[in-house]
């Protein structure tokens, strides 16, 4: 027995180590893929900067003879970025932040780039890439394909949009009361931490469930108020009165749903299932033929006939205890006790 226990423990530990190695290998592959996407994304930005520097130097050297780059076939797209700039690569799941402490509606200050020091409202937060989009800031011209412009009815070949910014490149702006003067002023928060308590949110809101604080001060930062989803009643919606009205009482005489639903919930190879796949039906037929053949071979001996007679009597006694549907019959006393118990439970819950 000790050998069996030891072998079981060794097998379990080996399986755990194998699972850990497989998880680490998957994380490494995900990290490599993310780095490749990040390098390609950065390469597009570096190529644009290098090309612009070369064009600027060429314009300075040639002076009046510099080419007019905003003319010609490609002139309408001159100075516009590719749509790939709007899609930064995602961060591997095991390397993402535990808490995203920025939500749509927050006021933030940009710390890097051409709009450094400007404050505005966050319109979108992407947790997979850990980026935010700030309203009317970090604006660039992006050229879209012709078919996309035709679909949205845009006459211009490019559109001015806000590029996503990393969460590390923005800082929260919080309105706090000055303990000395009592006046309310905006404070730039350097570090924000998230933690308990975790609160339930309304359906459709993007407000995170955790609570955020100013690190080191433990001052709670309230989340921006989000408007509830504008739900409109339609003709096909179910009325609340119909949903809350109890129309079913639990009983043992019938199931709370049609038999076809019960077939879908059962195991694919359950013997109680009434609908099966054709392959399963053929396999069952072959098993029945084989069982009949073996049974006919066993009945050729007196012992086989005696065992078959005992089996038939046992099956007859079991069938006498079942109803027409093949279910075991309970006596009236047991059924009444169970129904009363279920009615009491349903009344207490209501």
Secondary structure, DSSP 8 states (H G I E B T S, - for coil): -HHHHHHHHHHHHHHHHHHHHHHHHHHHHHHHHHHHHHHHHHHHHHHHHHHHHHHHHHHHHHGGG---TTSSTTGGGTT-B-GGGG------GGGS-S-----TT-EEEE-SSTTTT-EEEEEEEETTTTEEEETT-SEEEEE--HHHHHHHT--SSEEEEE--EEGGGEEEEEEEE-TTT--EEEEEES-EEEES------TT----SSEEEETTTTEEE-------------TTS--HHHHHS------SSS-SS-HHHHHHHS-TT-TT-S---HHHHHHHHHHHHHHHHHHHHHTTSHHHHHHHHHHHHHHHHHHHTB-TTS-B---HHHHHHHHHHHHHHHHHH-
